[in-house]
Amino acid sequence: MPPRKERQIDRRAIGRVSRLQLRARQAVEGYYSGIHKSPYHGFNVEFAEYREYAPGDDPRYVDWRVLARTDRFFIKQFEAETNLSCYVLLDASGSMEFTSEPETRLDYGAALAASLSLLMLRQGDQAGLVVFDHSVRQFIPPRGNARHFGAIIGALEQVQAGSDTNIGAVLHEIAERVRRRSLVIVISDLLDDVDTLLNGLQHFRHRRHEVIVLHLLDDAEIEFPFDRVTLFEGMERGEQVVVDPRVVAESYRTRFRTYLERLRRGCTEKNIDYQRLQLSEPFDRALTAYLGRRAK
């Protein structure tokens, strides 16, 4: 089989998405001024809490009304705003090459990764990229300069689907490497054991990262539209089996719905933002709609 040509990502479409904003919902660490709340308290932007006055504190921040009520001196503390460090994790396992649409799941995921990276950079944040299958294949640490996007999109246009999936183990490995509290966006078909997968995602939450999961689904996976005897081939290991879809269709749809519900419920319980995206909807439209819902 001849090598696959370089992927051509629609830069106009990612440009449209990148004009939006993606705010962190939890406090993040950062070094520069940005649009996200910081866990480090300063004396600007937005009120956070009170603490008792200590010698050397600036008297400008004494709350005189509290003093009048309690006869004690308290200082107002505020939350500074900060930039955000974002890691975009793109699954490039063999199953990401599956599609019943004009573009593969990996094409769709690469366009999403490019859009989100450019969005982060344009709003003054830092973006990094991790490509994985059963192991980490590429790790581009977050940076905040405009030239960094060239490195990210260059990697995305070259990436090709690899071997089988071991998402849970890889997520644990990446979580150990991401030290600074960050936003982690996972783009994947999530074809792995659900409990193992959720355990890997929980590792990020344990380290106090904010996590978004973008689950890429093909319509054929959901609807199972086949109506005649068909040869099915495994998406990663190549196993083959001849099946009469009329015999297994209802059982398949029930099990697939159960799988989706377990993922959704598990992510909700772990405070992970889980979003399904179907390849039949253009990536820029789907991502724009998701970011709009998230902003509310």
GITA-V241899 format. One record per backbone hydrogen bond with DSSP energy under -1.0 kcal/mol. NH is the residue of the N-H (numbers start at 1). CO is the residue of the C=O. Records with the same first field share a line. If there is no record, write none. Layout:
NH->CO + CO
//
This chain:
7->157
11->9
14->10
15->11
16->12
17->13
18->14
20->17
28->37
36->82
38->80
42->78
46->44 + 79
48->77
49->77
51->75
53->73
57->54
61->58
62->59
63->74
67->63
68->64
69->65
70->66
71->67
75->51
76->61
77->49
78->42
79->46
80->40
82->36
83->32
86->126
87->183
88->128
89->185
90->130
91->187
92->132
94->163
96->93
97->94
98->95
105->98
106->96
108->104
109->105
110->106
111->107
112->108
113->109
114->110
115->111
116->112
117->113
118->114
119->115
120->116
121->117
122->118
123->119
124->121
125->120
126->84
127->143
128->86
129->140
130->88
131->138
132->90
133->135
137->131
138->131
140->129
143->127
148->145
149->146
152->148
153->149
154->150
155->151
156->152
157->153
159->155
162->92
166->133
170->166
171->167
172->168
173->169
174->170
175->171
176->172
178->174
179->177
183->85
184->210
185->87
186->212
187->89
188->214
192->190
197->193
198->194
199->195
200->196
201->197
202->198
203->199
205->201
206->202
207->203
208->205
209->204
210->182
212->184
213->273
214->186
215->275
216->188
217->277
221->218
222->218
223->219
224->220
230->243
232->241
234->239
241->232
243->230
247->244
249->245
252->248
253->249
254->250
255->251
256->252
257->253
258->254
259->255
260->256
261->257
262->258
263->259
264->260
265->261
266->262
267->263
268->264
269->265
270->266
271->268
272->267
273->211
275->213
277->215
279->217
281->278
286->282
287->283
288->284
289->285
290->286
291->287
292->288
293->289
294->290
295->291
//
